Amino acid sequence: MSHSLDQSVATGAACDLKREDFFCDTLVNLAGTLENYLGIEDASTFIARVGGDMGDAIGARYVDSDGALPQEIEAIGAILIDLKARIGGRFRIEAISPTELVLINTACPFADRVVGHPSLCMMTTSVFGRIVSDATGYARVHIDEAIATGHGRCRVVVSLRRETSDDGHEFFG
């Protein structure tokens, strides 16, 4: 018995799967599985660990010739915006001061796939936290609005001074 396969199916002409979509879908599905089996908090812990490692690796791409990240908050903000733009985010600075950086995002790198998967926000939290704390010695990152939780945007507050607030996650350089 001979099986003939339509040539367009055999060559994938009808399939619009791209490498980027495949890896994004893989991570989103992994996060969803962790959330379903472990709960949001434990899934977030796993995602945070990966995000921390990613933050170290990404931060290393932004060091100067002496191997250091800039310490000026404006330069750090520019790094965070640049790295997110490179992966499909649309961040901008809403407010900046010597003790705080507030960023707004209107496009998640995970696109609409992120909706309903708030554990993925730990990627941003951990990447930002690692980079900022490596540059300044300390960071507390809090996402008070997120596309993943149904907001129309993300609002990320990065504090550079240790405070007594329980909001957010602390990082030490």
Order of alpha helices (4+ residues) and beta strands (2+ residues): alpha-alpha-alpha-alpha-beta-beta-alpha-beta-beta-beta
